[in-house]
């Protein structure tokens, strides 16, 4: 028997996004027509500008950028449609075939058009600076200025073209295979074969035996695919090492920091601040062990709810929508107005379905369309928070796209989590403020702390895993799944100290995490964003209504300037390497509040 739906009806079963802003389906003939049109636009662009970028005056450069922006918007419509369709059913061969077709097509387009960035970066510094200073190009100054940071690492045009071409059968192919493999994976649980998402959800169940069996089932499923998953990790790590070496990046993380517009010193300070505060994690889990009445807390106990009614609260989809909208509206009617469009105009895909990707995301898409939100909604409190998180991304994308178009819409990963995490905080504070029962507030607070841990401490521990994994792959050669598991356990146990015992089966749990493959080095951006938002939220609580328009302006700024310049508008100094301690102190305060509330609710346990 195969079960692919949640155990309870959530009301989200028919919350399906409407992708008709792009196409009617994977067989829509307009897809091929648009591909042909874009291809002709690219050929025309190359004929007009190739070999001339360094000679263009400001007006000509503006015309070229406008033409390029139009090309990227048109091609982005095609690519986003293909990947959004694929995400909801990775097993449909038509979806896979379209993704592959668009991947190959995109590589051909990129090969023809990459001359623009190469020639711009090769432009004489004095000429380039004169163009950057010309008021005609003010709208695109940052885009042009930021592109030149890649100048030391770019290759010749033919080398760049070859790398793009080989990515189709290299990185892109392997990451797609990973997605299909993990999405099709079925976990044996109580005689049923379930997708991984609902079984992972069982780790939040109050019954310890259910949690234990869920963890063992996931471990078994991952173990059955350890050869395939281990090989994918090895191949993609080797591929990255090869690219980094050819480009001259000094370390495995250098390209990610450059993409994130985050100086190495800032990232190093973030990692150091978080790892030196791992005691906060142990402090929480030692408290949780006491409250659960356990002699030892294991890996499958980490998300166990407290034995009180709040832990069993079930939220219908319309309730989740109401909670999020009211919290957003209390902060900013403009934010609530935008998020309402996601519900009212079918910009969300919510149900748990066979072969649907796990997790959640927001696709920014392109300014000529609009963002889309993807979740797997099961009615739990964490699903409400996830909805708020992804809608925060959606509001961010909408505001930035509206204000700055395609080249100013997609923020660096480090600031991409601002609106999403802020949205979560708004919902959490609203729910906490309305809850009269102290025990329920304690449970909510514990959930929030664990969500924060997952975003800050766990992501940095995973960054430490990536750092050790890539270093080992480059120095030791191909790594066995057991060796990767050893690295995983060392870096994860360091976060918990002695407060949680990670069992032997947990050695395999690195193998299903997509971020390691899709976007190497990405995970520290979550911690960056969470600590940034904790500091920003404290500022909001201090300033009140005066903070709101400033924050909305920061979101609307998108990628139109360097992050430190944008955030200076709300009083954040990202160049202060002690900045991260402000956010970490806010986390420590939450744990102190948790301890105090626990003593009030359960005095007999202390």
C-alpha positions, 0 to 999 in steps of 0.5 A: 500500500502506498500512501502519499497524502497527509493523515488529516485533511488540511484544506490545502489539498486543492491549493494549486498554483496557476502557471498560466501567466507563463504557459498552459502546460508542458505541451504548449506550442508557445514554449517553442515559439518563445524559445525561437524568439529569444534565440533570434533576440540573442543573435541580434544582440550579439551581432550588434554588440559583440566586440564593442562593449568597451567602446560603448558610450553611456547611452549605448550601454543603457540600450544594451543593458535594456536589451539584455534585461529583456532577453533574460526576462523572456528566457526566464519565463520559459525556465521558471515554468519548466522548473516549477512544473518539475518541482510538483511532479519529478517523476513525470517524464514530460516534466523531466524532458522539458527541464532537460530541453530548457537546460540545454537551450539555456546553455546555448543562449548563455554561450552566445551572450556571455561575451557581454560580462567578459568584455565589460570586465575587460574594459579599461578601469578608467573607461569603466569608471567614467561610465559608472559615474555617468548619471545616464546609467544610475539605474544600472550602476550597481549591476555593472560595478558588482559584475567587475568583482569577478574580473580576477576569476573569469576565463577566456570566452571559449573556456567560459563557453565550454564550462557552460556547455559541459554543465548540461551533462555535468552539474545540472544533470547530477543535481537533477538526478539527485532531486529525482532520486530523493523525490522518488524515494519511499520510506517503509513505515508501519507497512506503508511506503511513504514519501520522505516528507511525511515521515520526517514530519513524524519526528515531531510526534509526541510518541517517542516510539513513533519518532524512533521508528521514523528515524530508523525508517529514514536511515534505512531508506538513505542507507539503501541509496548510499552508493548512489547518493555518495557518488553524486556528492563525490562527483559534484565536489570534484566538479566544483574543485575543478572549476575553482582551480581553473578560475583561481579561487583560493578556497572552496567557499570563495566563489560563494562569498563573492556571489553573496557580496559577503567579505571573507572576514564577515563570513569568518566572523559569523562562523566564529561567533556562532560556533563559540556560542554552541553552549546555547544549544546544549543549554536548551536541550538539557532543559528539554531532556528534563521537561520530557523526563528522559535520561538521555536525549537522542537525535530523534528526540530533538523535535519532540513536543512537550506533553501539552495541548499546544503540541497537538494544535492542528491548523487548517489552511484557511486558519494558517492564511488568517494567522499570517495575514493578520500578523502581516497587516498589523506590521504593514498593510502594504506587506499584507496587501502583497501577500494576499495576492498569493492566496487570492490569485493562486500563486501558491502550491501547497498540498503534499503529493506523490513525487512532489519535491520536499521542503519549501521555496519561493521562486522569484521568477521574472518581473513580467510575471510574479513570484510563486510559493511552494510548500508541503502543508501538513497543518502543523504549527511549523507549517504555518511558520514555513508559510509565513517564511516563504510569503516573506520571500514572495513580498521581498521579490515583489517589492524589489522587482517592482522597484528595480526590475530584473537586475535589482530583484534577486538579492545575495543569499545573505540578505535573501532571508530578511523578509522571510525570517522577519515574517516568521517573527511577526507570526510568532510574536502575534501568536505568543501575545494572544496565548493566555496559557503559560504551558502553551506559551512555553511549548510555542517558545521551545518550537521557536527556539528550535526553529532558530537553532535550525536556522543559525546553529544547525546551518553553521554546523552544516557549513562546517560539514561542507568545509570539512567535506570539500577539504577532504575531497580535495586532499583525500580523493573520492570519499566513501559514504562512511567517511562522509558520515564520519565528517558529518557526525563530527561537525554535528555532534560539536553543536550539541556537545553532550546534550544530545546523543546522535545515534549510529544511524544518523551518520547517513543523514547528510545524504538527502540535503539538497543545498549541499549540491544545488548551491554549495556553501549556501547554508551559512546564509540562513544564519546570516539572515536569522541573526540579522533579522533578530537584530532588526526585530529588536530595532523594530520593537524599539522604534515601533511604527517609524521602523516599518517604512524604512524596512519596507524600503530596504526590501524594495532595494533588493540588489540595487546596492551593496548589502552594507549600504542598503542595511545602513538605512536601518542602522545596521553596520555589517562591517562591524565584525561583532554585529553577529553577537547582537543576534546571538544575544537575542537567542540567549535571551530567548533561552533564558525566557524559556528556562524561567517559564519552564520553572513556572509551569513545571516547578516540580521538575527543578 
